[in-house]
Amino acid sequence: MLFRGRDEQAMVFEWLVEAGDGGTCIVRLVNSGFGDGEEWDEQYHGMTEGWKFFLANLRLHLTHFRGRRAHAVNPHCNAPRTPPGGLDGALRGAGRRPRGRGG
C-alpha cells in the first residue's frame, strides 16, 4: 500500500500473512519511506509505537473474537483535574485494579 500526501515523501506499507499450523499465521509488516533528520526520527518513533498498539489489538481480536466483526475505538475522556492518586486512583475509583500491580 502506498500513501503520499501533497508534497510529501511516500510511505509504503507491506503486509505479508503466512499460514501456519493449526489455524495460526504469521503477520509481517514492513513500513518504509521514512526520510532523514530529527523530524523523521519523531515520525518513525510515532509509527513504531502506533504499529505496536495496532498489532497487539489484532492479536487480542484473533485470540478472543475470531470470526466476529470488529470496530476500531479509541476511548478517552477529559478531566478537569488529575484525580487523587493519579491514574491508579482513577482506576480504583472505577472499581478496577491498577495494571501491573497486585493492588
Secondary structure in CASP SS format (residue, H / E / C, confidence):
PFRMAT SS
TARGET T0000
AUTHOR 0000-0000-0000
METHOD secondary structure of the structure
MODEL  1
M C 1.00
L E 1.00
F E 1.00
R C 1.00
G C 1.00
R C 1.00
D C 1.00
E C 1.00
Q C 1.00
A C 1.00
M E 1.00
V E 1.00
F E 1.00
E E 1.00
W E 1.00
L E 1.00
V E 1.00
E E 1.00
A E 1.00
G C 1.00
D H 1.00
G H 1.00
G H 1.00
T C 1.00
C E 1.00
I E 1.00
V E 1.00
R E 1.00
L E 1.00
V E 1.00
N E 1.00
S E 1.00
G C 1.00
F C 1.00
G C 1.00
D C 1.00
G C 1.00
E H 1.00
E H 1.00
W H 1.00
D H 1.00
E H 1.00
Q H 1.00
Y H 1.00
H H 1.00
G H 1.00
M H 1.00
T H 1.00
E H 1.00
G H 1.00
W H 1.00
K H 1.00
F H 1.00
F H 1.00
L H 1.00
A H 1.00
N H 1.00
L H 1.00
R H 1.00
L H 1.00
H H 1.00
L H 1.00
T H 1.00
H H 1.00
F C 1.00
R C 1.00
G C 1.00
R C 1.00
R C 1.00
A C 1.00
H C 1.00
A C 1.00
V C 1.00
N C 1.00
P C 1.00
H C 1.00
C C 1.00
N C 1.00
A C 1.00
P C 1.00
R C 1.00
T C 1.00
P C 1.00
P C 1.00
G C 1.00
G H 1.00
L H 1.00
D H 1.00
G H 1.00
A H 1.00
L H 1.00
R H 1.00
G H 1.00
A C 1.00
G C 1.00
R C 1.00
R C 1.00
P C 1.00
R C 1.00
G C 1.00
R C 1.00
G C 1.00
G C 1.00
END
